[in-house]
Amino acid sequence: QIFTFNPLSFLHLHSQLQSLVLLLYKMFFSTSSTALAALVLAPLALAAPATSPNPAIFERSLNSGKGTWYGMSCGEEACWQQGACAFTDYVLPSSIAGSTCVSETIWNNGQNCGGCVSITYKGGAKKIAMVRLSTDMYREHSTDLLRQVTNKTGGDKNHLDMSPNMFSKIANKNLGEIPIEWEFVPCPITDGLQIKMHGGSSQYWFAATVMNARLRTFKLEVSGDSGKTWKPTTRNVNNFFEITGGTGTKTAWVRATSEKGDTVIVKDVDMSSGKTTKSTVNYKA
C-alpha cells in the first residue's frame, strides 16, 4: 500500500497541536509558582519515610506494657551488681529512683544499657529507672518513676521487670503485675560519664563499659596516640566495648558517641583491670 501525503490533514493536526500547547501554557503560568511547587513536591513529602540515625537504639515514644518485679530480696545496689549491663561498682545517682530489666526486644544485645525510662502507673507521679539487665533468671513475679535500664528480662516487647525497691515506689508489691506506661528519657545526671575497665583488661585487651551517661551510648572508639588515630570497638552481649589486642599503651583516649550523635572524649583512661576513669563532661541531654 502506497502512503499518500495529505496537506490538509497535516495542517488540521498542526492547528490542534498549537491549541493544545497554548492551553498548557495558560494553565502553567496562571498557577502561582508557590502553589505549583507545593503541587509537585507534596507527593515527595508524603512518600519520605521517617528514619532514625541509630536504628539499633529503641525509639523514644510512649509505650503501654506490663510492669513486674523480680523475686529476689536484694537491695537496689546489690541488684545492680548482678545486671547484664556490667555496671559493677557503680552507685546509682540519687536523682534516679531505681533500676529495671527490659525485654529481649528492648535489650537488643545491650544497645539500650544505661538508658533511663520514665514509668507511670494509673496516672501517678513519674519515676525514672535505669535499664540494667535482660534475663529470665530473676523473673518470679509476674504511678510514673524514673529508672535506669541495667538488665533484661523475658516477656513481651514492652515488659519492664523492675527491682523490688523500684516497683515498691510505683505500686504495692503484692500486686505482682501492673499495667504501666513508659518511655525513654535522658537520665537526670549532672556529673561526667565514666569509663569502666573490666576484670582482666590491660594494654593488651581493651574491654570497657560506659557508665553514668545522660544518654545511651551508641559507639565507642579508642586512641593510643592522643587522638591522632582511632580504633573502633565491638560491643558484645555483656555490654563490653572490646578491642582484640588492646591499644598497646598503659593509658588511652576514649571517644564515646551518644544515641543523638554527640561525642565525649575522655583522655588518659587507665587501661588497668577494674579501673574506672571519671570524666568531667557528659552527653548533651
Disulfide bonds with the S-S distance in Angstrom:
Cys74-Cys79 1.89
Cys85-Cys113 2.01
Cys116-Cys187 2.13
